[in-house]
Amino acid sequence: MVATDLDKTVIYTRSSFGHPEPETVCVEHHEGQPLSYMTVTAAKRFTALASAVALVPATTRTIEQFHRVRLPGGPWPYAVTSNGGTILRNGLPDRRWRSALEAQVRAECATLVEVRAELRARVDESWVLRLREADDLFVYLVVDPAKVPDGFLADWEAWCRPRGWSVSQQGRKIYTMPVPVCKSRAVQEVRRRMLEAGELHPDARLLAAGDGALDAELLRVADAAIRPRHGELEERNWTHPGVSVTAASGIHAADEILDYFLGVRA
């Protein structure tokens, strides 16, 4: 079973192409404009991987944002969106998973309303472009990274942690997330269900990939994992036993990641 993050792991915007530009295929349009791409090589390997293993996209994107992406090799019996807040089964949200998660968040975390109000009081338009709420689960800022005030992330994290929330910056986005909402828990639930249904061999290993701090727990719980040589985990010089790192950064890292998955399963 392979669980992989999408943005800046296997799909990329043009800013990650480098020079010379690789041959690519567009896998996402937004408001009629091309947005996200894979190299032709990565698209072929993704298709091959999807035909060989149980492949589960695992993304922080909302349901709507995930459905914009046309990954080669689909459709997907299972996908994880909203950073683990939603399990999609044949494209539809699993209500049982969401209800149990919401109950845990209510029991352990400050409310979304409280967190959003506190966050709004701490930011202003000089550096924040947008404040968004995602699937009634978490909030994120779209910011100008060069203008984020010194100490903002540390101060905001210090407020959030005792209230059961975490903070993570990935490029232009700063996520504020309830701690129980994590990809690893949702992926492990998908694995449990597939094993119970006989859709996975009992000895099947879990492989994973991701680039951000929100992926770290998923990489830790996997039997083997890989991260690209860029992103939040690279900036933190994050390592863990059993987690490999690509030689390439940018869009070409996806080629290596998919090669890794195909090689490990072989």
C-alpha positions as CSV (number, residue, x, y, z in Angstrom):
1,M,0.0,0.0,0.0
2,V,1.3,3.4,-1.0
3,A,0.1,6.7,0.6
4,T,1.5,9.8,-1.0
5,D,1.1,13.5,-0.5
6,L,0.3,15.5,-3.7
7,D,1.5,19.1,-3.8
8,K,5.3,19.5,-4.0
9,T,5.6,15.7,-3.7
10,V,4.2,14.3,-6.9
11,I,2.5,17.4,-8.5
12,Y,4.0,20.8,-8.9
13,T,3.3,24.3,-10.1
14,R,5.5,26.0,-12.7
15,S,7.6,27.7,-10.1
16,S,9.2,24.3,-9.3
17,F,10.1,23.4,-12.9
18,G,13.7,24.7,-12.9
19,H,15.8,25.1,-16.1
20,P,15.6,23.7,-18.7
21,E,11.9,23.1,-18.3
22,P,11.0,19.4,-18.3
23,E,8.3,17.8,-20.5
24,T,5.1,17.8,-18.4
25,V,1.4,17.0,-18.4
26,C,-1.1,19.3,-16.7
27,V,-3.1,17.5,-14.0
28,E,-5.1,20.4,-12.6
29,H,-6.9,23.5,-13.9
30,H,-8.4,26.2,-11.7
31,E,-10.8,28.8,-13.0
32,G,-9.9,27.6,-16.5
33,Q,-6.2,28.0,-16.1
34,P,-3.5,25.3,-15.9
35,L,-2.2,25.1,-12.4
36,S,-0.4,21.8,-11.4
37,Y,1.8,19.5,-13.4
38,M,3.7,16.2,-13.4
39,T,6.6,15.3,-15.5
40,V,5.8,12.9,-18.3
41,T,8.0,10.4,-16.7
42,A,6.3,10.8,-13.3
43,A,2.8,10.5,-14.9
44,K,3.8,7.2,-16.5
45,R,5.3,5.8,-13.3
46,F,2.2,7.0,-11.3
47,T,0.0,5.0,-13.7
48,A,2.2,1.9,-13.4
49,L,2.2,2.2,-9.6
50,A,-1.6,2.6,-9.5
51,S,-2.0,-0.7,-11.4
52,A,0.4,-2.6,-9.2
53,V,-0.5,-1.5,-5.6
54,A,-3.2,0.0,-3.4
55,L,-2.4,3.7,-4.1
56,V,-4.0,6.2,-1.7
57,P,-3.6,9.9,-2.4
58,A,-3.3,11.7,1.0
59,T,-3.5,15.5,0.9
60,T,-4.2,18.6,3.0
61,R,-6.4,19.8,0.1
62,T,-10.1,20.1,0.8
63,I,-12.5,17.7,-1.0
64,E,-13.2,20.4,-3.6
65,Q,-9.5,21.1,-4.2
66,F,-8.7,17.4,-4.5
67,H,-11.4,16.8,-7.1
68,R,-9.8,19.4,-9.3
69,V,-6.8,17.2,-9.8
70,R,-6.8,14.5,-12.5
71,L,-4.2,12.1,-11.4
72,P,-3.1,9.4,-13.9
73,G,-4.2,5.9,-13.0
74,G,-7.5,6.7,-11.3
75,P,-10.2,6.4,-10.2
76,W,-9.3,6.0,-6.5
77,P,-11.2,3.5,-4.3
78,Y,-9.8,5.5,-1.3
79,A,-8.3,8.9,-0.9
80,V,-7.5,11.0,2.2
81,T,-8.2,14.8,2.0
82,S,-8.4,17.7,4.5
83,N,-5.2,16.4,6.1
84,G,-7.0,13.3,7.3
85,G,-10.2,15.0,8.2
86,T,-12.0,13.2,5.3
87,I,-11.7,9.7,3.9
88,L,-13.2,9.5,0.4
89,R,-14.6,6.1,-0.6
90,N,-15.1,6.0,-4.3
91,G,-15.1,9.8,-4.3
92,L,-17.6,10.3,-1.5
93,P,-16.9,11.3,2.1
94,D,-17.2,8.6,4.7
95,R,-19.6,9.9,7.3
96,R,-18.6,7.4,10.0
97,W,-15.0,8.5,10.0
98,R,-15.9,12.2,10.0
99,S,-18.4,11.8,12.9
100,A,-15.8,10.0,15.1
101,L,-13.1,12.5,14.3
102,E,-15.4,15.5,15.1
103,A,-16.3,13.9,18.5
104,Q,-12.6,13.6,19.3
105,V,-11.8,17.2,18.3
106,R,-14.7,18.5,20.4
107,A,-13.4,16.5,23.4
108,E,-9.7,17.5,23.1
109,C,-9.4,20.8,21.2
110,A,-10.5,24.4,21.3
111,T,-13.3,25.2,18.8
112,L,-12.7,26.3,15.3
113,V,-14.7,29.4,16.0
114,E,-12.4,30.3,18.9
115,V,-9.2,29.6,17.0
116,R,-10.3,31.5,13.9
117,A,-11.3,34.6,16.0
118,E,-7.9,34.6,17.8
119,L,-6.0,34.2,14.5
120,R,-8.0,37.0,12.9
121,A,-7.0,39.3,15.8
122,R,-3.3,38.5,15.3
123,V,-3.0,39.2,11.5
124,D,-3.5,42.1,9.1
125,E,-3.6,42.8,5.4
126,S,0.0,44.0,5.3
127,W,1.2,40.4,5.0
128,V,-2.0,38.2,4.9
129,L,-3.7,37.8,1.5
130,R,-6.5,35.5,2.6
131,L,-7.8,33.7,5.7
132,R,-9.6,30.5,4.7
133,E,-11.6,27.9,6.6
134,A,-11.3,24.3,5.2
135,D,-14.1,21.7,5.3
136,D,-15.2,23.1,8.7
137,L,-12.1,21.5,10.2
138,F,-9.2,23.9,10.2
139,V,-8.0,27.3,9.0
140,Y,-5.1,28.5,6.9
141,L,-3.6,31.8,5.9
142,V,-2.3,32.7,2.4
143,V,0.6,35.0,3.1
144,D,3.5,36.9,1.6
145,P,6.3,34.8,3.1
146,A,8.8,37.7,3.0
147,K,6.5,39.9,5.2
148,V,5.5,37.4,7.9
149,P,6.5,39.2,11.2
150,D,9.4,37.7,13.1
151,G,8.2,35.5,15.9
152,F,4.6,35.2,14.5
153,L,4.8,31.4,14.0
154,A,6.4,30.7,17.4
155,D,3.9,33.0,19.2
156,W,0.9,31.5,17.4
157,E,2.2,27.9,18.0
158,A,2.6,28.7,21.8
159,W,-1.1,29.8,21.9
160,C,-2.4,26.9,19.9
161,R,-0.5,23.9,21.4
162,P,-2.2,24.0,24.9
163,R,-5.5,24.2,23.1
164,G,-4.9,21.1,21.0
165,W,-4.0,22.7,17.7
166,S,-0.8,22.8,15.7
167,V,0.8,25.3,13.3
168,S,2.7,24.6,10.1
169,Q,3.9,26.8,7.3
170,Q,4.2,25.4,3.8
171,G,5.3,28.0,1.3
172,R,2.6,30.7,1.1
173,K,0.2,28.9,3.4
174,I,0.2,28.8,7.2
175,Y,-2.0,26.0,8.5
176,T,-3.7,25.9,11.9
177,M,-4.9,22.3,12.5
178,P,-6.5,20.3,15.4
179,V,-4.0,17.8,16.5
180,P,-6.3,14.8,15.9
181,V,-6.7,15.8,12.3
182,C,-3.7,14.0,10.7
183,K,-3.0,12.0,7.6
184,S,-1.4,9.1,9.4
185,R,-4.6,8.2,11.4
186,A,-6.8,8.3,8.3
187,V,-4.3,6.3,6.2
188,Q,-4.1,3.7,9.0
189,E,-7.9,3.5,9.0
190,V,-7.9,2.9,5.3
191,R,-5.3,0.2,5.7
192,R,-7.4,-1.4,8.4
193,R,-10.5,-1.5,6.3
194,M,-8.6,-2.9,3.3
195,L,-7.1,-5.6,5.3
196,E,-10.5,-6.4,6.9
197,A,-12.1,-6.6,3.4
198,G,-9.3,-8.8,2.0
199,E,-8.2,-6.1,-0.4
200,L,-4.6,-6.2,1.1
201,H,-2.4,-9.1,1.9
202,P,-1.8,-9.3,5.6
203,D,1.9,-8.8,5.1
204,A,1.5,-5.8,2.8
205,R,3.8,-2.9,3.8
206,L,2.8,0.7,4.0
207,L,5.0,3.1,1.9
208,A,4.6,6.8,2.1
209,A,5.9,10.2,0.7
210,G,5.5,13.8,1.7
211,D,7.4,17.1,1.9
212,G,5.8,19.1,4.8
213,A,5.6,18.9,8.6
214,L,2.0,17.8,8.2
215,D,3.4,14.7,6.5
216,A,6.0,13.8,9.2
217,E,3.8,11.5,11.3
218,L,2.7,9.6,8.1
219,L,6.3,9.1,7.2
220,R,7.1,7.9,10.7
221,V,4.4,5.3,10.9
222,A,5.2,3.9,7.4
223,D,7.3,0.8,7.0
224,A,9.4,2.7,4.5
225,A,9.1,6.3,3.2
226,I,10.7,9.0,1.2
227,R,10.7,12.8,1.1
228,P,11.9,15.3,-1.5
229,R,15.0,17.4,-1.0
230,H,12.8,20.5,-0.6
231,G,9.9,21.8,1.5
232,E,9.3,22.2,5.2
233,L,10.9,18.9,6.2
234,E,14.1,19.7,4.2
235,E,14.2,23.2,5.8
236,R,14.1,21.6,9.2
237,N,16.7,18.9,8.2
238,W,14.1,16.4,9.3
239,T,15.2,12.8,9.3
240,H,13.8,9.5,10.6
241,P,15.0,5.9,10.4
242,G,13.6,4.3,7.2
243,V,12.9,7.6,5.5
244,S,14.9,8.2,2.4
245,V,15.6,11.6,0.7
246,T,15.7,12.3,-3.0
247,A,18.8,13.6,-4.7
248,A,16.8,16.0,-6.8
249,S,14.6,18.9,-5.7
250,G,11.7,20.5,-7.4
251,I,9.5,18.7,-9.9
252,H,12.2,16.1,-10.7
253,A,12.0,14.8,-7.2
254,A,8.7,13.2,-8.1
255,D,10.4,11.0,-10.7
256,E,12.7,9.7,-7.9
257,I,9.9,9.2,-5.4
258,L,7.9,7.1,-7.8
259,D,11.0,5.1,-8.8
260,Y,11.5,4.5,-5.1
261,F,8.0,3.1,-4.7
262,L,8.2,0.9,-7.7
263,G,11.6,-0.4,-6.6
264,V,10.7,-1.1,-3.0
265,R,7.6,-3.0,-4.0
266,A,9.6,-5.0,-6.5
